[in-house]
Amino acid sequence: MSSRPELRVDDEVGFIRFFRALPTKDEDTVRIFDRGDYYTAHGDDATFIARTAYKSTSVLRQLGKPESGLSSVTMTPTVQRNFLREALFSRGKRIEIWAATGRMQWKIVKSASPGNLQDVEDELGEQYNAAPIILAVKVTAKASEARNVGVCFADASARELGVSEFLDNDLYSNFESLLIQLGVRECLLQIDSQRKDPELAKLRSIADNCGVAVADCTPADFGIKDIEQDLARLLREEGSAGRLPQTDLKVAMGSAASLIKYLGLLSDPSNFGQYQLYQHDLSQYMKLDAAALRALNLMPGPRDGSKTMSLFGLLNHCKTPVGGRLLAQWLKQPLMNLQDIERRQQLVEAFFIDTELRQTMQEEHLRSIPDLYRLAKKFQRKLASLEDVVRAYQVAIRIPGFIGTLEGVMDEKYKDPLDAEYTSKLIQYSNSMIKLQEMVETTVDLDAMDRHEFIIKPEFDESLKIIRKRLDKLRRDMDAEHARVSDDLDQELGKKLFLENHRVHGWCFRLTRTEAGCIRNKRQYQECSTQKNGVYFTTSKMQELRREHDQLSENYNRTQSGLVSEVVGVAASYCPVFEKLAAVLSHLDVIVSLAHVSVHAPTSYVRPKLHPRGQGNTILKEARHPCMEMQDDVQFITNDVSLVRGSSEFLIITGPNMGGKSTYIRQIGVIALMAQVGCFVPCAEAELTLFDSILARVGASDSQLKGVSTFMAEMLETANILKSATAESLIIIDELGRGTSTYDGFGLAWAISEHIIKELKCFAMFATHFHELTALVEEHNQVQNLHVVAHIGETTAQDRKEVTLLYKVEDGICDQSFGIHVAELVRFPPKVVNMAKRKADELEDFSTKHDAEAVKHSKEDVDEGSALLKEMLMQWKSETDGKNMSSEAQVEKMKALVRGNSKLLDNPFFQSIKAL
């Protein structure tokens, strides 16, 4: 039996006509039609959903005649919710949900985009781990000048508007860093229909590279004529918005105007006086570029097999939705202020050391906290119900538990930091909510919660009391009918036969799908619908009871509606407290999660010592990659790291493929980032300097589909590094110059390395197969050569040398390559391997002889010998050209010229060539 709903449309021809008359939409928008207990999509959207949600086009059905019909697909509410998450979070799509308002009359009731999830938050649940940040950007630039970038961004769930204005280079590296710091999901750009503006093209490319959906706005949307009065209506601060310092940022204000219009903030009166405006300072957080985000595996990727393959997945043991979102934000915004980092470290240490405190917080307290930001927003938008009031009450009564646990900490070293960050604030908020508790306990029927009913106490009103008695009697009658049907069908109550209140069918019965055959062909049982969790059906008696129950429930709700509105209104006045409480509990949740991971790693993490910016060195003992050591069947080999100013600022790491070079340099970046987030790190001992940015050039990030070759992508990333890095940056380069010829590639690698060493003077690590780069150590004191060790065993009977990769990093250079060994490991045909060995030996012999001879002679000898040889060859050419001489005569002529040139014969360089 199929779990998909059956496609049922009353007037197929009429709907097809209506659907085809709809306005044209862009290809990134998906239209979904709400049909009560299931959803449909049609045309190209149906095909997209079939491939995305069902991974098969066999689920498509035709509406209308085959030759002129409309391809369609149906979705249960569960499938629709899963599709929404996939479309909005992974595919960058926009969603329109249409609902019927009459016969063949439909209208958009909900719309959503990656940065604006307000309408579909309930469908998405609490599973998304990043705040839906949407950002508008405007640039004023002249070809010869720095670009002035103004942005405005919003997290609609937190009702905040942020602005920033800054100068940027021609690669927009600051803008890229800002997208990553904020975790932007959607970016508003001025439309460029002719594709003639190179600056807009760059911004679009950066957004795309960072996985950000792009929405187009007209130039008029960025006008700032009305921005001050618009902000005055939205912001909490009283008085004129013109007095705010942020309004002086004229370019950013243009972006703010665009964003306010796109989100429709002024069309919803519940937004008035609710927003806060703040200025974001790029320099207070470490800068990360998109390449660093990928190199450090910061956030989960679409192909990650296990949770621990990304740093976020590894560290996320948060118990609340707000905690998970805050952790994602922290990872993209590592701190630059030493005191702030040490404050976080102290809190992590408190929970790291006190096992009971940590476990009590995780298992007893935090797991029961809902998404308080979303809850507050429902109250603000006047969408809250009595159920939401009860959820707020349940939070209020749990706060004293948090306070009691925190007050039980006896160690004075940690008590003061915990009090300052959590206890004193929680006491304040708990006291603020005492009146809310009292109101709920007085007015709401808390016993009815067990029946999943949220109602005012019947004692509040005489008519409520009468209706309640009749409802209770009806419920007993339903239970009696449930028991009768159970006996008649011989199905066990509560295990195979259930009595449920369905969102569409009301009170009815449900049988598991395996047992549903027992009601087939029995006229006394009417099927309502078949869904994934079973078959819903009813009886005439149950229908009668259900109708009466619905009518009485409606009367009860109508009678209590005034009281409910009053109670919800009072609870809504506590929104500022809910938001402040959300901030404290999410902070606590992240700190406890970091402590949990630090304790439960295969070897516990340690608290790193941090030096101020521009001071100290980075020295790690027995460092490990936190994600790699968690993978199954991996016994991680630890390595020391020493980045010391003046002696090992620039590390060149050589060694075989798969030998651990990449892991070594990436783990240093991951550890540096973890330290500046405030987390403990996977080492035996650690001291680090503060980095203002981590810049990476890792792997062949091909972009052929976008018309960018491997080499071009490599050069773009490297250009970004060279333009963005400062003396306080950390640079990670894993292979460079392999997308072009060997000589060009090596030349570029050498020049880039020298620029980093001499001009940038920052800490850098360069993993390479260009062994010639190791000669940099002879010219620069701050360069150190390292290599990953491989053990070469005896030659086997198959004429193979057994090579064992030891994953250990030691001083010095690797004097050979192991590419052919890797080919053997993956079972290349023996003929191919043998040919490769033979050609490699030939090239090595030639190269070795040539290099050895060249090294013997001074530059003067080489230059003189080359000039004499060229002169002799020119003379030979002039004396043999057009003379019809045989090959033998030409050779004899050349020998005579050489013998007669004593200067050439005496030149040492020519003598070595002659010997070859």
URBEL-V640418 format. One record per residue. N is the residue number from 1. RES is the residue in one letter. PSI is psi in whole degrees, 0 to 359 (NA if undefined). Layout:
# URBEL-V640418
{{N;RES;PSI} {N;RES;PSI}}
This chain:
# URBEL-V640418
{{1;M;133} {2;S;142} {3;S;355} {4;R;142} {5;P;151} {6;E;142} {7;L;112} {8;R;116} {9;V;125} {10;D;312} {11;D;88} {12;E;315} {13;V;317} {14;G;318} {15;F;319} {16;I;318} {17;R;315} {18;F;314} {19;F;318} {20;R;344} {21;A;357} {22;L;151} {23;P;149} {24;T;138} {25;K;162} {26;D;162} {27;E;343} {28;D;2} {29;T;136} {30;V;128} {31;R;129} {32;I;140} {33;F;123} {34;D;117} {35;R;34} {36;G;267} {37;D;6} {38;Y;174} {39;Y;154} {40;T;160} {41;A;157} {42;H;160} {43;G;221} {44;D;327} {45;D;322} {46;A;317} {47;T;317} {48;F;316} {49;I;320} {50;A;316} {51;R;327} {52;T;309} {53;A;323} {54;Y;350} {55;K;28} {56;S;140} {57;T;1} {58;S;347} {59;V;352} {60;L;141} {61;R;157} {62;Q;133} {63;L;132} {64;G;193} {65;K;148} {66;P;319} {67;E;335} {68;S;18} {69;G;182} {70;L;119} {71;S;137} {72;S;159} {73;V;148} {74;T;154} {75;M;137} {76;T;163} {77;P;324} {78;T;314} {79;V;320} {80;Q;319} {81;R;316} {82;N;321} {83;F;319} {84;L;315} {85;R;314} {86;E;313} {87;A;318} {88;L;321} {89;F;325} {90;S;328} {91;R;352} {92;G;31} {93;K;161} {94;R;149} {95;I;136} {96;E;127} {97;I;120} {98;W;144} {99;A;151} {100;A;137} {101;T;1} {102;G;184} {103;R;119} {104;M;29} {105;Q;120} {106;W;152} {107;K;159} {108;I;121} {109;V;338} {110;K;143} {111;S;150} {112;A;155} {113;S;169} {114;P;331} {115;G;3} {116;N;90} {117;L;11} {118;Q;315} {119;D;337} {120;V;17} {121;E;322} {122;D;320} {123;E;324} {124;L;338} {125;G;203} {126;E;30} {127;Q;350} {128;Y;136} {129;N;11} {130;A;140} {131;A;138} {132;P;82} {133;I;130} {134;I;138} {135;L;139} {136;A;143} {137;V;141} {138;K;141} {139;V;134} {140;T;122} {141;A;146} {142;K;148} {143;A;322} {144;S;356} {145;E;167} {146;A;151} {147;R;135} {148;N;113} {149;V;129} {150;G;129} {151;V;153} {152;C;137} {153;F;159} {154;A;144} {155;D;101} {156;A;332} {157;S;333} {158;A;357} {159;R;56} {160;E;142} {161;L;126} {162;G;145} {163;V;154} {164;S;144} {165;E;131} {166;F;160} {167;L;147} {168;D;162} {169;N;181} {170;D;349} {171;L;358} {172;Y;46} {173;S;328} {174;N;320} {175;F;318} {176;E;316} {177;S;321} {178;L;318} {179;L;320} {180;I;317} {181;Q;318} {182;L;345} {183;G;45} {184;V;137} {185;R;334} {186;E;140} {187;C;129} {188;L;124} {189;L;150} {190;Q;134} {191;I;141} {192;D;73} {193;S;330} {194;Q;353} {195;R;41} {196;K;345} {197;D;109} {198;P;331} {199;E;316} {200;L;324} {201;A;320} {202;K;315} {203;L;318} {204;R;318} {205;S;319} {206;I;315} {207;A;316} {208;D;318} {209;N;331} {210;C;6} {211;G;31} {212;V;130} {213;A;144} {214;V;132} {215;A;140} {216;D;138} {217;C;155} {218;T;157} {219;P;328} {220;A;332} {221;D;338} {222;F;8} {223;G;144} {224;I;19} {225;K;317} {226;D;11} {227;I;323} {228;E;317} {229;Q;328} {230;D;314} {231;L;322} {232;A;326} {233;R;329} {234;L;328} {235;L;153} {236;R;327} {237;E;135} {238;E;159} {239;G;186} {240;S;136} {241;A;338} {242;G;342} {243;R;347} {244;L;136} {245;P;333} {246;Q;335} {247;T;350} {248;D;345} {249;L;85} {250;K;322} {251;V;318} {252;A;325} {253;M;326} {254;G;318} {255;S;322} {256;A;318} {257;A;317} {258;S;316} {259;L;317} {260;I;319} {261;K;315} {262;Y;319} {263;L;351} {264;G;36} {265;L;327} {266;L;346} {267;S;353} {268;D;104} {269;P;338} {270;S;346} {271;N;341} {272;F;130} {273;G;17} {274;Q;342} {275;Y;153} {276;Q;146} {277;L;129} {278;Y;163} {279;Q;128} {280;H;129} {281;D;111} {282;L;325} {283;S;351} {284;Q;352} {285;Y;154} {286;M;140} {287;K;135} {288;L;141} {289;D;172} {290;A;325} {291;A;321} {292;A;322} {293;L;318} {294;R;318} {295;A;324} {296;L;1} {297;N;52} {298;L;313} {299;M;157} {300;P;140} {301;G;164} {302;P;337} {303;R;10} {304;D;123} {305;G;315} {306;S;160} {307;K;324} {308;T;6} {309;M;344} {310;S;156} {311;L;321} {312;F;314} {313;G;321} {314;L;315} {315;L;346} {316;N;88} {317;H;29} {318;C;147} {319;K;352} {320;T;151} {321;P;321} {322;V;328} {323;G;315} {324;G;319} {325;R;323} {326;L;322} {327;L;316} {328;A;321} {329;Q;316} {330;W;319} {331;L;330} {332;K;353} {333;Q;62} {334;P;142} {335;L;156} {336;M;347} {337;N;120} {338;L;319} {339;Q;320} {340;D;320} {341;I;314} {342;E;329} {343;R;317} {344;R;316} {345;Q;319} {346;Q;320} {347;L;317} {348;V;318} {349;E;323} {350;A;315} {351;F;334} {352;F;316} {353;I;321} {354;D;95} {355;T;317} {356;E;318} {357;L;315} {358;R;312} {359;Q;322} {360;T;317} {361;M;315} {362;Q;312} {363;E;329} {364;E;320} {365;H;302} {366;L;325} {367;R;346} {368;S;7} {369;I;124} {370;P;184} {371;D;95} {372;L;330} {373;Y;315} {374;R;323} {375;L;314} {376;A;322} {377;K;325} {378;K;320} {379;F;317} {380;Q;325} {381;R;6} {382;K;37} {383;L;4} {384;A;153} {385;S;181} {386;L;330} {387;E;321} {388;D;325} {389;V;317} {390;V;321} {391;R;319} {392;A;320} {393;Y;317} {394;Q;325} {395;V;315} {396;A;319} {397;I;347} {398;R;342} {399;I;319} {400;P;331} {401;G;317} {402;F;312} {403;I;315} {404;G;318} {405;T;316} {406;L;324} {407;E;345} {408;G;354} {409;V;123} {410;M;338} {411;D;115} {412;E;331} {413;K;327} {414;Y;341} {415;K;314} {416;D;312} {417;P;320} {418;L;320} {419;D;313} {420;A;319} {421;E;325} {422;Y;299} {423;T;309} {424;S;322} {425;K;318} {426;L;323} {427;I;316} {428;Q;313} {429;Y;325} {430;S;316} {431;N;324} {432;S;333} {433;M;7} {434;I;316} {435;K;324} {436;L;315} {437;Q;311} {438;E;318} {439;M;314} {440;V;315} {441;E;331} {442;T;324} {443;T;332} {444;V;139} {445;D;91} {446;L;336} {447;D;329} {448;A;344} {449;M;329} {450;D;334} {451;R;13} {452;H;34} {453;E;141} {454;F;100} {455;I;162} {456;I;147} {457;K;134} {458;P;330} {459;E;345} {460;F;337} {461;D;136} {462;E;318} {463;S;326} {464;L;320} {465;K;318} {466;I;314} {467;I;320} {468;R;319} {469;K;317} {470;R;323} {471;L;319} {472;D;320} {473;K;319} {474;L;320} {475;R;322} {476;R;322} {477;D;321} {478;M;316} {479;D;323} {480;A;319} {481;E;323} {482;H;314} {483;A;320} {484;R;314} {485;V;322} {486;S;316} {487;D;317} {488;D;320} {489;L;351} {490;D;46} {491;Q;134} {492;E;132} {493;L;135} {494;G;353} {495;K;321} {496;K;333} {497;L;125} {498;F;148} {499;L;118} {500;E;156} {501;N;95} {502;H;146} {503;R;338} {504;V;315} {505;H;354} {506;G;207} {507;W;124} {508;C;180} {509;F;155} {510;R;130} {511;L;145} {512;T;152} {513;R;332} {514;T;334} {515;E;359} {516;A;342} {517;G;338} {518;C;346} {519;I;359} {520;R;140} {521;N;23} {522;K;110} {523;R;337} {524;Q;351} {525;Y;125} {526;Q;122} {527;E;138} {528;C;309} {529;S;158} {530;T;124} {531;Q;179} {532;K;323} {533;N;3} {534;G;189} {535;V;124} {536;Y;134} {537;F;170} {538;T;176} {539;T;166} {540;S;322} {541;K;316} {542;M;323} {543;Q;319} {544;E;313} {545;L;321} {546;R;316} {547;R;318} {548;E;320} {549;H;317} {550;D;318} {551;Q;315} {552;L;320} {553;S;320} {554;E;318} {555;N;318} {556;Y;314} {557;N;322} {558;R;319} {559;T;323} {560;Q;356} {561;S;320} {562;G;318} {563;L;319} {564;V;315} {565;S;320} {566;E;314} {567;V;315} {568;V;320} {569;G;317} {570;V;315} {571;A;325} {572;A;332} {573;S;348} {574;Y;7} {575;C;315} {576;P;325} {577;V;317} {578;F;317} {579;E;318} {580;K;320} {581;L;320} {582;A;319} {583;A;318} {584;V;314} {585;L;326} {586;S;320} {587;H;313} {588;L;317} {589;D;316} {590;V;316} {591;I;316} {592;V;321} {593;S;318} {594;L;321} {595;A;318} {596;H;312} {597;V;320} {598;S;325} {599;V;319} {600;H;6} {601;A;158} {602;P;320} {603;T;128} {604;S;145} {605;Y;166} {606;V;157} {607;R;121} {608;P;148} {609;K;131} {610;L;139} {611;H;153} {612;P;162} {613;R;136} {614;G;3} {615;Q;158} {616;G;176} {617;N;175} {618;T;109} {619;I;119} {620;L;131} {621;K;130} {622;E;53} {623;A;148} {624;R;158} {625;H;119} {626;P;326} {627;C;319} {628;M;320} {629;E;345} {630;M;352} {631;Q;150} {632;D;146} {633;D;27} {634;V;121} {635;Q;102} {636;F;135} {637;I;121} {638;T;156} {639;N;148} {640;D;155} {641;V;134} {642;S;103} {643;L;99} {644;V;131} {645;R;129} {646;G;339} {647;S;328} {648;S;54} {649;E;326} {650;F;111} {651;L;127} {652;I;120} {653;I;120} {654;T;168} {655;G;174} {656;P;157} {657;N;146} {658;M;16} {659;G;351} {660;G;9} {661;K;310} {662;S;314} {663;T;319} {664;Y;311} {665;I;327} {666;R;323} {667;Q;331} {668;I;317} {669;G;317} {670;V;317} {671;I;319} {672;A;318} {673;L;314} {674;M;319} {675;A;319} {676;Q;349} {677;V;335} {678;G;4} {679;C;160} {680;F;165} {681;V;154} {682;P;77} {683;C;169} {684;A;322} {685;E;150} {686;A;133} {687;E;138} {688;L;148} {689;T;159} {690;L;132} {691;F;139} {692;D;345} {693;S;153} {694;I;119} {695;L;132} {696;A;148} {697;R;101} {698;V;127} {699;G;174} {700;A;88} {701;S;76} {702;D;143} {703;S;45} {704;Q;325} {705;L;335} {706;K;9} {707;G;23} {708;V;120} {709;S;168} {710;T;313} {711;F;320} {712;M;318} {713;A;319} {714;E;315} {715;M;322} {716;L;316} {717;E;319} {718;T;321} {719;A;321} {720;N;319} {721;I;310} {722;L;330} {723;K;337} {724;S;332} {725;A;148} {726;T;182} {727;A;345} {728;E;14} {729;S;165} {730;L;121} {731;I;133} {732;I;117} {733;I;118} {734;D;95} {735;E;139} {736;L;137} {737;G;10} {738;R;356} {739;G;3} {740;T;191} {741;S;156} {742;T;315} {743;Y;315} {744;D;315} {745;G;314} {746;F;318} {747;G;315} {748;L;315} {749;A;318} {750;W;313} {751;A;318} {752;I;317} {753;S;314} {754;E;323} {755;H;317} {756;I;317} {757;I;313} {758;K;323} {759;E;310} {760;L;320} {761;K;41} {762;C;170} {763;F;134} {764;A;152} {765;M;133} {766;F;107} {767;A;128} {768;T;158} {769;H;357} {770;F;90} {771;H;337} {772;E;338} {773;L;336} {774;T;345} {775;A;347} {776;L;333} {777;V;334} {778;E;340} {779;E;339} {780;H;124} {781;N;332} {782;Q;5} {783;V;139} {784;Q;136} {785;N;132} {786;L;160} {787;H;152} {788;V;136} {789;V;137} {790;A;133} {791;H;125} {792;I;117} {793;G;192} {794;E;158} {795;T;132} {796;T;177} {797;A;332} {798;Q;17} {799;D;38} {800;R;139} {801;K;126} {802;E;123} {803;V;123} {804;T;122} {805;L;123} {806;L;350} {807;Y;25} {808;K;135} {809;V;126} {810;E;167} {811;D;156} {812;G;184} {813;I;157} {814;C;122} {815;D;8} {816;Q;165} {817;S;157} {818;F;26} {819;G;319} {820;I;328} {821;H;319} {822;V;320} {823;A;322} {824;E;320} {825;L;322} {826;V;16} {827;R;52} {828;F;153} {829;P;138} {830;P;323} {831;K;318} {832;V;318} {833;V;316} {834;N;319} {835;M;317} {836;A;316} {837;K;317} {838;R;314} {839;K;322} {840;A;319} {841;D;318} {842;E;311} {843;L;321} {844;E;319} {845;D;312} {846;F;313} {847;S;319} {848;T;314} {849;K;312} {850;H;314} {851;D;320} {852;A;317} {853;E;318} {854;A;323} {855;V;333} {856;K;331} {857;H;151} {858;S;164} {859;K;323} {860;E;316} {861;D;317} {862;V;314} {863;D;315} {864;E;315} {865;G;319} {866;S;318} {867;A;316} {868;L;320} {869;L;317} {870;K;318} {871;E;316} {872;M;319} {873;L;323} {874;M;320} {875;Q;315} {876;W;319} {877;K;316} {878;S;331} {879;E;348} {880;T;339} {881;D;129} {882;G;15} {883;K;2} {884;N;41} {885;M;147} {886;S;166} {887;S;319} {888;E;318} {889;A;323} {890;Q;318} {891;V;316} {892;E;322} {893;K;317} {894;M;317} {895;K;320} {896;A;319} {897;L;318} {898;V;314} {899;R;328} {900;G;1} {901;N;85} {902;S;328} {903;K;318} {904;L;317} {905;L;329} {906;D;349} {907;N;124} {908;P;321} {909;F;319} {910;F;324} {911;Q;322} {912;S;325} {913;I;319} {914;K;322} {915;A;326} {916;L;NA}}
